[in-house]
């Protein structure tokens, strides 16, 4: 009987050379050996005992394993000299399995294991929560997107492609944004990652699928997009609002100042809009505003920006567009609005006035907007329903045909006081030059200090930017004294401007505060102001010695 028990114990125990047999298989082997190795009656008694009282065998096995664990624990390095006995500790592969089960079971991400054929071997609780499919119902079945109710979030992507099959074929990881369709028509956006499991031999042993619920992230992105729309869009017309326009105008001005592409600005205003509201009511006025915004957008190009500045005033930034082209575009928009009947106005149309200007040297966002607004006011004063353009545009500076240095080189001298006095020669007559100076003063919000017959002294706030990547904006209050004189054709001694007639403007620029004379920003501020003044006067700058 002892020999039979030893043989049974040996067959049901793991060995290096083979795995343990089941109890039924061990009894079957004992039965085969009865009559030769063992007594048949004893084998029968042993088998009956196992059937009737299996707890006896269980107690013996547990006692034996406890003794073995106790022996092993005394030699284990983990005890660190402690005499405590841990009866429930599992080591080796069993311990790894416990850790794996604990990890996968508690992950907030859905985790699925498949074998090399795509058959599901593990399905954690999060997957059951995401799909509504239990582990017992899905384990052992082949993975398919349809079974899991998984579809592509991108409708343009082919829906029939199985992500697990693709991963097994390519042996490469796959990541996609997808959607899980849950019962009741609820869709859950998820991020799916399928990773192949490989060993030392070529080929895939299976895949690990991790599915993350990104509904919170999608909801947050949607809220951010909605907030961005509220911050940057006009609620009535749906186009950009004033805050977003101001931001983009400043950005485009900085780019153009740094040598980037030019741009033009259209500012437009519905004529007699108050009369529309008073006669037809505010809903009719709203319809006129919405329709005008739609017309502006329909005539915009890629890179343009249409915005509502407030009330019945709209703006269009025409990127990479000069004065002439933008003026033609404004005329097309004006004509389109004039031909558009509005049902709430008894199928009558409204008209609008337009002011157009292009970025020019020395401009800031404020001067561009002010100049276009002056053009709009001129259009209103000249009868409305028309387009007026102001400004010389972003023309390249023509270097004088002389051997002397350019006027910007003057500011390299040590004493700035000697370098802030110069002459601007403009081809326009004196009366027109005065009008252009009025525009310069208005657009720069300058203060007139003193005026005589041919001289004006103004206080102006000059703005400039210095530095490389760390650009810094500077503001400085300057005093500019401008003396105008008529330039006759015989007065010029410069070959490039001989037989030239127009107006000479003698300019003297000084800082208002004495301490600003030593400020490093004085030179770039003067350069910025002179560039703008030259653009307004449409003139060229020469040194004092070049003009008699």
C-alpha positions in Angstrom: 0.0 0.0 0.0 2.9 2.4 0.8 4.4 1.7 -2.6 1.0 2.5 -4.3 0.7 5.7 -2.3 4.3 6.8 -3.2 3.7 6.1 -6.9 0.4 8.1 -6.8 2.2 11.0 -5.0 5.0 10.9 -7.6 2.6 11.0 -10.5 0.6 13.9 -9.1 3.7 16.1 -8.4 5.5 18.4 -10.8 9.0 17.3 -11.8 11.7 18.8 -14.0 11.2 16.1 -16.6 7.4 16.2 -16.7 4.3 18.0 -15.4 2.0 16.5 -12.7 -0.7 14.2 -13.8 -4.3 14.6 -12.7 -5.7 12.3 -10.0 -7.9 10.4 -12.5 -4.9 9.9 -14.8 -2.7 8.7 -11.9 -5.4 6.2 -10.8 -5.6 5.0 -14.4 -1.8 4.4 -14.5 -2.0 2.5 -11.2 -4.7 0.3 -12.6 -2.5 -0.4 -15.6 0.3 -1.5 -13.3 -1.9 -3.7 -11.1 -1.1 -7.4 -11.4 2.5 -6.7 -12.4 3.8 -3.9 -10.2 1.1 -3.6 -7.6 -1.5 -5.9 -6.0 -4.8 -5.4 -7.8 -6.8 -5.6 -4.6 -4.7 -2.9 -2.9 -5.0 -0.7 -5.9 -8.8 -1.1 -5.8 -8.8 -0.3 -2.1 -6.7 2.8 -2.6 -8.9 4.0 -5.4 -12.0 3.5 -3.4 -10.5 5.4 -0.5 -9.8 8.4 -2.7 -13.3 8.4 -4.0 -14.9 8.0 -0.5 -12.6 10.2 1.6 -10.6 12.6 -0.6 -10.0 14.9 2.3 -7.4 12.4 3.7 -5.3 12.8 0.7 -5.7 16.6 0.6 -4.6 16.8 4.2 -1.5 14.8 3.6 -0.6 16.8 0.5 -1.2 20.2 2.3 0.9 19.0 5.3 3.7 17.9 3.0 3.7 21.3 1.1 3.6 23.3 4.3 6.7 21.4 5.5 8.4 22.1 2.2 7.5 25.8 2.3 8.7 26.0 5.9 12.0 24.4 4.9 12.3 26.7 1.9 11.5 29.9 3.8 14.2 29.2 6.3 16.7 29.3 3.4 15.1 32.2 1.6 17.0 35.5 1.4 13.7 37.4 1.8 13.4 36.4 5.4 16.4 38.5 6.3 16.9 36.5 9.5 13.2 36.7 10.5 11.6 33.6 12.0 8.1 34.5 10.8 6.5 31.8 8.7 4.3 33.0 5.7 2.0 30.1 5.0 0.2 31.7 2.0 3.2 32.9 -0.1 3.3 31.8 -3.7 6.5 32.1 -5.7 7.7 31.8 -9.2 5.2 31.6 -12.1 2.2 31.5 -9.7 3.3 34.7 -8.1 3.7 36.4 -11.5 0.2 35.2 -12.4 -1.2 36.8 -9.2 0.5 40.1 -9.9 -0.7 40.1 -13.5 -4.3 39.3 -12.5 -4.2 42.1 -10.0 -2.7 44.6 -12.5 -5.0 43.8 -15.4 -8.1 43.6 -13.2 -7.7 47.0 -11.6 -6.6 49.0 -14.6 -9.0 51.7 -15.7 -8.2 50.9 -19.3 -9.8 48.0 -21.1 -7.2 45.2 -21.6 -7.6 42.2 -23.9 -5.2 39.4 -24.7 -5.4 37.3 -27.9 -3.4 34.4 -29.1 -1.7 34.1 -32.5 -5.1 33.3 -34.2 -6.8 36.3 -32.7 -8.8 34.3 -30.1 -9.5 36.3 -26.9 -7.8 34.8 -23.9 -8.2 37.5 -21.4 -10.9 40.2 -20.9 -10.8 42.5 -17.9 -13.6 44.2 -16.0 -13.1 47.6 -17.7 -13.7 46.0 -21.1 -17.0 44.6 -19.7 -17.9 48.1 -18.6 -17.1 49.7 -21.9 -18.8 47.1 -24.2 -21.4 45.5 -21.9 -20.0 42.1 -22.8 -19.0 39.8 -20.0 -15.7 37.8 -19.9 -17.5 34.5 -20.0 -19.5 35.5 -23.1 -16.5 36.7 -25.1 -13.5 34.6 -23.9 -12.5 31.9 -26.4 -14.1 33.7 -29.3 -12.2 35.3 -32.2 -11.8 39.1 -32.0 -13.7 41.2 -34.5 -14.6 44.8 -34.5 -18.3 44.0 -35.1 -18.5 41.7 -32.1 -17.1 44.4 -29.8 -19.1 47.0 -31.6 -16.0 49.0 -32.4 -16.0 51.3 -35.4 -13.7 53.9 -36.9 -14.3 57.5 -35.6 -13.0 58.7 -39.0 -15.9 58.0 -41.4 -13.5 58.2 -44.4 -11.5 55.1 -43.1 -12.5 51.7 -44.3 -14.7 50.1 -41.6 -14.1 46.5 -42.5 -10.5 46.3 -41.5 -9.8 44.4 -38.2 -7.2 46.0 -36.1 -6.1 42.6 -34.5 -5.7 41.0 -37.9 -3.6 43.9 -39.2 -1.4 43.8 -36.1 -0.8 40.0 -36.5 0.0 40.3 -40.1 2.3 43.3 -39.8 3.9 42.5 -36.4 3.7 46.2 -35.7 1.8 48.3 -33.2 -1.4 50.0 -34.3 -3.0 53.1 -32.7 -6.3 54.6 -33.6 -9.1 56.8 -32.4 -12.3 54.7 -32.6 -15.8 54.6 -31.1 -17.5 51.9 -29.2 -21.3 51.6 -29.8 -23.0 50.7 -26.6 -26.6 49.4 -26.3 -29.0 52.2 -26.4 -27.2 54.2 -29.1 -24.6 55.6 -26.8 -21.2 56.1 -28.4 -18.0 56.2 -26.4 -14.9 57.7 -28.0 -11.9 55.5 -27.3 -8.2 55.3 -28.1 -7.2 51.8 -29.2 -3.6 50.5 -29.1 -2.9 47.0 -30.4 0.7 45.7 -29.7 2.1 42.4 -31.0 3.6 39.9 -28.5 6.8 38.3 -29.9 9.3 35.9 -28.6 12.8 34.7 -29.6 11.4 32.9 -32.6 9.9 34.8 -35.6 6.2 35.5 -35.7 3.6 36.8 -33.3 2.5 34.9 -30.2 -0.5 37.1 -29.9 -1.6 40.6 -29.2 -2.3 42.9 -26.3 -5.1 45.4 -26.9 -5.4 48.4 -24.6 -8.6 50.5 -25.0 -8.8 53.9 -23.2 -12.0 55.8 -22.7 -11.3 59.3 -23.9 -14.9 60.7 -23.6 -13.7 63.1 -20.8 -10.9 64.3 -23.1 -13.3 64.7 -26.0 -15.7 66.5 -23.8 -13.0 68.8 -22.6 -11.8 69.5 -26.2 -15.3 70.2 -27.2 -15.7 72.7 -24.3 -12.4 74.4 -25.2 -13.5 74.7 -28.8 -16.9 76.1 -27.7 -15.1 78.5 -25.3 -12.7 79.6 -28.1 -15.7 80.2 -30.4 -17.3 82.4 -27.7 -14.2 84.3 -27.1 -13.2 84.9 -30.8 -16.6 84.9 -32.6 -19.4 87.4 -33.0 -22.5 85.7 -31.7 -24.9 87.3 -34.2 -23.0 86.8 -37.5 -20.6 84.0 -36.6 -17.6 85.8 -38.0 -14.5 87.0 -35.9 -15.1 89.5 -33.2 -13.1 92.7 -32.4 -10.8 91.1 -29.9 -9.7 88.4 -32.4 -9.3 91.0 -35.2 -7.1 93.2 -33.0 -4.9 90.2 -32.2 -4.5 89.2 -35.9 -3.9 92.8 -37.1 -1.1 93.2 -34.6 0.4 89.9 -35.7 0.3 90.7 -39.4 1.7 94.2 -38.8 4.7 92.7 -37.0 5.3 90.2 -39.8 5.1 92.8 -42.5 7.4 95.1 -40.5 9.9 92.2 -40.3 9.9 91.8 -44.1 6.9 89.5 -44.4 4.1 89.7 -46.9 2.1 92.8 -47.2 -1.6 93.1 -46.5 -4.5 95.5 -46.9 -7.4 96.4 -44.7 -11.0 97.1 -45.7 -13.3 98.8 -43.2 -17.0 99.1 -44.2 -20.1 100.4 -42.6 -23.8 100.0 -43.6 -25.2 103.3 -44.7 -28.2 104.7 -42.8 -28.3 101.7 -40.5 -30.1 103.5 -37.8 -32.9 104.3 -40.3 -33.2 100.5 -41.0 -33.7 99.8 -37.3 -36.1 102.6 -36.8 -38.3 101.9 -39.8 -38.2 98.1 -40.1 -37.3 97.1 -36.6 -34.2 95.4 -35.0 -34.9 91.9 -36.5 -34.6 93.5 -40.0 -31.4 95.2 -38.9 -30.0 91.9 -37.7 -30.9 90.3 -41.0 -29.0 93.1 -42.8 -25.9 92.5 -40.6 -26.0 88.7 -41.1 -26.4 89.0 -44.8 -23.6 91.6 -45.1 -21.3 89.2 -43.1 -22.2 86.4 -45.5 -21.3 88.5 -48.5 -18.0 89.5 -47.0 -17.1 85.9 -46.3 -18.2 84.7 -49.8 -15.7 87.3 -51.3 -12.8 86.4 -49.0 -9.8 84.3 -49.9 -7.7 81.8 -48.1 -5.7 83.7 -45.4 -8.2 86.6 -45.3 -10.1 87.5 -42.1 -13.6 88.8 -41.9 -14.6 90.4 -38.6 -17.3 92.5 -37.0 -15.8 95.5 -35.3 -19.0 96.6 -33.6 -22.5 97.7 -34.5 -22.8 97.9 -38.3 -19.0 98.2 -38.9 -17.1 95.3 -40.5 -13.5 94.6 -41.5 -11.7 92.4 -44.0 -8.0 91.8 -43.8 -6.8 91.0 -47.3 -3.6 89.0 -46.9 -0.9 89.3 -49.7 -3.0 92.0 -51.3 -1.9 95.5 -52.4 -3.9 98.8 -52.4 -5.1 98.5 -56.0 -6.2 94.9 -55.8 -8.0 95.4 -52.5 -9.8 98.5 -53.8 -11.1 96.4 -56.7 -12.3 93.7 -54.3 -14.0 96.2 -52.1 -15.8 97.6 -55.2 -17.0 94.1 -56.1 -18.3 93.6 -52.5 -20.1 97.0 -52.6 -21.8 96.1 -55.8 -22.8 92.7 -54.5 -24.4 94.2 -51.4 -26.2 96.8 -53.5 -27.8 94.0 -55.6 -28.9 91.8 -52.7 -32.6 92.2 -51.7 -33.6 91.6 -48.1 -37.0 90.1 -47.4 -37.4 91.9 -44.0 -36.9 95.2 -45.8 -39.5 94.5 -48.5 -36.9 93.1 -50.8 -35.0 96.3 -50.8 -31.2 96.3 -50.5 -28.9 98.2 -48.2 -25.6 99.9 -49.2 -22.3 100.3 -47.5 -19.3 102.7 -47.6 -15.8 101.3 -47.7 -12.3 102.5 -46.6 -9.2 100.8 -48.0 -5.6 101.0 -47.0 -2.4 98.9 -47.3 0.4 98.4 -44.8 3.2 100.9 -45.4 6.6 101.4 -43.9 6.5 102.8 -40.3 2.9 101.6 -39.7 1.6 100.1 -36.5 -1.7 98.3 -36.0 -3.2 101.5 -34.7 -2.1 103.7 -37.7 -3.4 101.2 -40.2 -6.8 101.1 -38.6 -6.9 104.8 -38.2 -6.0 105.4 -41.8 -8.7 103.0 -43.1 -11.2 104.6 -40.8 -10.3 108.0 -42.3 -10.9 106.6 -45.7 -14.3 105.3 -44.6 -15.3 108.7 -43.2 -14.3 110.3 -46.6 -16.5 107.8 -48.3 -19.4 108.8 -46.0 -18.7 112.5 -46.6 -18.6 112.0 -50.3 -22.1 110.6 -50.6 -21.9 107.0 -49.2 -22.1 103.8 -51.1 -18.6 104.2 -52.5 -15.0 103.0 -51.9 -12.2 105.4 -50.9 -8.5 104.3 -50.6 -5.8 106.1 -48.6 -2.1 105.5 -48.2 0.8 105.0 -50.5 1.1 101.3 -49.8 4.1 99.0 -49.0 6.4 100.2 -51.8 10.1 99.4 -51.7 12.4 102.3 -50.8 14.3 103.5 -53.8 17.9 104.3 -53.0 19.0 107.7 -54.2 21.4 107.6 -57.2 24.2 109.1 -55.2 27.5 108.0 -53.8 26.5 109.2 -50.3 25.3 106.8 -47.6 21.6 106.1 -47.2 19.6 108.1 -44.6 19.4 105.2 -42.2 23.2 105.3 -41.9 23.0 108.8 -40.3 21.8 107.2 -37.1 25.1 105.4 -36.7 26.8 108.6 -35.6 27.6 109.2 -32.0 25.4 112.2 -31.5 21.8 111.5 -32.3 20.9 115.3 -32.2 22.9 115.8 -35.4 21.2 112.9 -37.1 17.5 113.7 -36.4 17.4 116.6 -38.9 16.7 115.9 -42.5 14.6 116.8 -45.6 11.8 114.9 -47.3 11.2 115.7 -50.9 7.7 114.8 -52.1 6.3 115.3 -55.6 2.9 116.6 -54.4 2.2 120.3 -54.1 2.3 122.0 -50.8 -1.4 122.1 -50.3 -1.7 118.3 -50.8 1.4 117.8 -48.6 -0.4 119.6 -45.8 -3.5 117.3 -46.2 -1.2 114.3 -46.0 0.4 115.7 -42.9 -3.1 116.1 -41.4 -3.7 112.4 -42.1 -0.4 111.6 -40.4 -1.3 113.6 -37.3 -4.8 112.1 -37.1 -3.7 108.5 -37.6 -0.8 108.8 -35.0 -3.1 110.6 -32.6 -0.4 113.4 -32.4 -0.9 116.6 -30.6 -0.3 119.9 -32.4 1.8 122.2 -30.3 2.4 125.2 -32.5 1.4 126.2 -36.0 2.7 129.0 -38.3 2.1 129.7 -42.0 4.6 127.1 -43.2 5.6 125.3 -40.0 3.9 122.9 -37.6 5.3 121.4 -34.3 3.7 118.2 -33.0 4.1 115.8 -30.1 3.8 112.2 -31.2 4.1 108.9 -29.5 6.6 106.8 -31.4 6.5 103.0 -31.1 9.3 100.7 -32.1 10.5 97.1 -31.5 14.0 96.1 -30.7 15.8 92.8 -30.1 16.1 89.5 -31.9 14.1 86.5 -30.7 13.4 88.4 -27.4 11.7 91.3 -29.0 10.8 94.3 -26.8 8.3 97.0 -27.6 9.2 100.6 -26.8 7.2 103.8 -26.7 8.7 107.3 -26.6 7.2 110.7 -26.9 9.0 112.8 -29.6 8.7 116.4 -30.8 8.7 116.7 -34.6 9.0 120.2 -36.1 8.0 120.2 -39.8 8.7 123.1 -42.1 7.2 123.1 -45.6 8.5 124.9 -48.6 7.7 124.8 -52.3 10.5 123.1 -54.2 11.0 124.6 -57.7 12.4 122.5 -60.6 15.6 124.5 -60.7 16.3 124.1 -57.0 17.5 120.5 -57.0 21.1 119.8 -57.4 20.8 116.1 -57.3 20.9 114.4 -60.7 18.3 111.8 -59.6 15.8 114.5 -58.8 16.7 117.2 -61.3 13.7 118.9 -63.0 11.7 117.8 -59.9 9.0 120.0 -58.5 7.0 119.5 -55.4 7.3 120.2 -51.7 10.3 120.0 -49.4 9.6 119.2 -45.7 12.4 120.0 -43.3 12.1 117.7 -40.3 13.7 118.1 -36.9 12.9 115.3 -34.3 13.9 115.6 -30.7 12.8 113.6 -27.6 10.4 115.5 -25.2 12.2 114.2 -22.1 15.9 115.0 -21.8 16.6 111.6 -20.2 15.4 109.9 -23.4 18.4 111.3 -25.3 20.6 108.6 -23.8 17.9 105.9 -24.3 18.9 103.0 -26.6 15.4 103.0 -28.0 15.6 106.6 -29.3 17.3 105.6 -32.6 14.8 102.9 -33.6 11.9 105.1 -32.5 13.0 107.9 -34.7 13.6 105.5 -37.6 10.1 104.1 -37.2 8.5 107.6 -37.1 10.5 108.8 -40.1 9.5 105.7 -42.1 5.9 106.4 -41.4 6.2 110.1 -42.2 8.0 109.3 -45.5 5.2 106.9 -46.5 2.5 109.4 -45.8 4.2 112.1 -47.8 5.2 109.7 -50.6 8.6 111.3 -50.6 12.3 110.5 -50.5 14.8 111.5 -47.9 18.0 113.3 -48.7 20.7 114.8 -46.4 20.9 118.6 -45.7 24.0 118.9 -48.0 22.2 117.4 -50.9 19.4 120.1 -50.9 20.2 123.7 -51.4 
